[in-house]
Amino acid sequence: MKPFRFGVVAGYSPNLTSWTAQAERVEKLGFDTLLATDPVGTADPFVLLGAAAAVTLDLTVGTFVLADPFRDARALGWQAQTLHRQTRGRFELGLGVGRPGAEAHAETLGREFPSPGERITRMAATIAHFKREADRPRLMLAGGGPKMLALAAQEADTVTFSWAPTTTEAEATSIVDRFRALAGPRLPEIELGLNLMALGTEPSPAIARWAGADVPELAAAGAVTVLPEDPGQATETLLRWREQWGISYVTINSGYAEPFAAIADEARKAGG
């Protein structure tokens, strides 16, 4: 089993001062990574990640995840290699096909948003260009559908499962098992991850609007996107998921950074 890694996903930056303060706080809390959404509000994640790397010493920064249709493959490769070299390896590139609402942002950039099948084909070409460099950042791919999982099984260093907010453990097991079969002999090389939406049972109007169900409902239904807030219970769950699924990289949105830091510390002590 791989050792645990823990990260924070940040999707809001009112100004550079607050963003860099957040990066310093995330590193001080002991997290391994700070990940930026695409976009961060309306901001370019590459600009913000460069600033985050400049004010931290060991924190890895990355994207969670770049919408591939927003960018030209060559320009993306240039940006990724720049951060990789300038941070001395503290950058990880996360790629995806685009979250809900991505079509509207692509339009503001003057770019066409291809069909789902075309997006997979385009991403495969982007990855091929990215992998021409022998010294390159780690590549994380996010996916839940069959085509994206198949591409991740072939190409990813890390895969994070982008399942529905209401996904239960039984449903998650089916998705993970499908991926493990697709990865075959590559499986030991691939780090498996998931992103948590929340901790505990406290209501969150923002999550309710996005997920269509509030945190108490998700927790009561046994959704794998919500973890118990108690560090002992949460650690037991994380250890079980790592044993059952091989998932060792766990991220959470930035609003839960402080309580999740205690869970991450407990899990490291219990399971490495």
N, C-alpha and C positions, 0 to 999 in steps of 0.2 A: 504494500500500500504506500502511496505517496504521502509525504508530510502535508499537513494542512497549510493552506494559504488563505488569507482573508483580505478583502478589499472593500472600498467604499465607492459607490457610484454617485457622482454629483451632476446635477442637471440644471443648476441655477448659479448665476454669477452676476450680481448687480454692478460690480466694479472689480478692478484688479486687486485692490487692497484686501477686500473681503475674500476673494478667491485664494490669494496666496496665504492669508491667515488660516483659511480652511486646510490648505495643503500642509502647513506646519502643524496644525492640530491633529490631522489624520496621522502624520508620522509620529507625533508625540504619543498618541494613543496606542501605537504599536502595530498599526496595519501594514500589510505588505504592499498594497497598491492603492492609488487614487485613480479612478477611471472617470472619464468625461463622456457625457452623452453627445449625440450629434444631431442637431446643434445643442449647445449649452444655452438654453433660452433662445437667443438669436445669435449667439457668439460662435466663432469658429473654435472647435476644440483644440486644434493644433497650437493656436496662439496661447490659449490658457494653459495647456500642458507644459509648454516651454517655460512659462512663468512659474508653474508649480515645481518643476524640476530645479529651477534656479534657487529656490528658497529652502530646499530640502537636501539631505545628504544621502540617504539610503533608500528613500521611498521610490518605488517603481510607479511610473505614470503610464496611462494607456487610454485607449478609446473603447467605449462600451455603448454601442458599437458604431463604427462609421457606416453610413449608408453608402454602399458602393456606387449607386447611380449618381451621387452628387459630384463625383470627381473623375477627372481623367487619370488613367492608370499610371502614366508617367509622372504627372505632377504629384500624385499620391505617393509613389515610390520615392520621389525626391524628398518630400516632407518627412516621410517615415525614416528614411536613412539619415536625414539631418538630425532628427531627435535622437535616434539610436546612437549616433556617433558623439553628438554634443553632450549627451547624458552618460556616456560610457556604459551603454547597455541597460539603462534604466527606463527604457520605453518598450511597451508591448502594443502591437497593432491588433485591434479588434475590428472585425468586418462583419457586416450583415447586409441583408437585402433591403432594409428600410422598415422602420416602424410605422404604425398608423399615422397618417398625416404627412408622410414623407413626400407624397406627390406635390403638395402645395409648396413645400420648401424647395423642391427641385425646380419648380416653375420660377421661383424668385431668383434662382441661380442661372436661369436660361437653359436648363437642361431637360431633356425628355426623360420621362420615367417609364422604363420598359415594362412589358408584361412579366408576370412571375417567372415563367419559363426562361424568358430572355435575360432576366436578372441573374439567374443561376449561371447561364452561359457566360454572361459578361463578367461575373465575379471570378469564374474559373480562369478567364483570360487575365484579369487583374492579378490574381494569385501567381500565375505563371510568370508574369512580368516581375512581380515582387520577389519571387524566389530565384531570380537570376543572380542576385547578390549572395555570395557565400556567407558573408558576415552581415546578418540581417536581424531585425527584431523578432521576438517570438510572435507567432500568428495565432490569434484566437478567433474562432468562428462561432457565431451564434446561430442555432437552428433547432427546429422541432419537426419540420416536415421531412418526408422521405428523401427528396432531392438534396436539400441542404444538409441533412445528416450524412448522406452518401458522400457529398463533397468534403465535409468536415472529416469524415473517416479517412479520406485519402490525403488531405492536405494540412489539417490543423495540428498545431502544437498543443493548443488548449481548445476544448469545445465547451461552451456553456449552453445548457438546454433552455431554449426560449419557449417554455410551455405556457399554457393558459393560466391565468391567476387562480382558477378553481381546481387545478390539477391535483388529484389525490395520489397517495403513495402507489396504489395499484396501477393507475394510469401512468405515473412516472416510471414505474418498473418496466412497463411495456415499451416505453420510448427508449429507456436506457438499454434494455436488452436488445432492441433493434439496432441501436448504434454499435453496441459491443460486437454484434454479429457482423455488421458492415466493416468494422475496423479490423477484424481478424488478427493477423500477426502484428499489425501496427498498434494494437491496443495498449501494450505496456509503455509505448512512447508518448501516449496522449494523456494530458492532464484533463480530468473531467470536472466541470463546475456547474454551479447553479446560482441564480440571483434571487435573494429573498426580497419580498415586498415590505414586510413588517415584522415586528416582534410583539408578542403578547396579544391582548384583546382590546386595546384602547381604540375606539372609533377614529377613523381618519377620513374626513370628507374628500380630500384630494384623491386618496386611493379608491374610495367608493365611486367617484366620478369616472376614474380611469378604468377600473376593473369591473364595474357593474355590480359589485358586492363589497360591503365594508369589512374591515378587519375582523370584528367579532364573528361574522358569518363565515368568513374564510377559515378562521381558526376552528370553529365548531364543526365545519365540514371536513376537517383534516387536510386542508390544502397544504402542499409542500412549499408554498410561497410564504407561509407564516411560521415562525419559530417561537416556541415558548420563551418568555422573557427571563424566566429563572435560569441562571447560568448552568446549574446542575442538570435540569431537565433538557435544556438546549444542547448541552454537551453530549448527553446520552443519545439524543436524536442524531446529532452530527456524526458521532462514532458509528451508529447503526447504519446511516446512509453511506458512510465510507466503506464499511464492511460489506454492505449489500450491493451497492451500486458502483463503488470505486470513486465517488465524488469527494475530492479533497480541497477544491478551491471554491470558497463561498463568499459572495459579495452581497451587499445590502445598500439600499438608498441612503443618502447622507443624513437624512433626518433621524436615523437610528444609530448613528456612529458611536455615540457614547455608551449606551447600554450594550451594543454589540461588541464593543472592545472588551468588556468583562467576559463575555461568552467566548470570544476568540482566545483570550488568555487561558481560560479554564480548559478549553478544548486542546490547546497546545500542551498543557501540563498533563492532561489525561491520555493524549494519544499521539503527541509529536507533530 
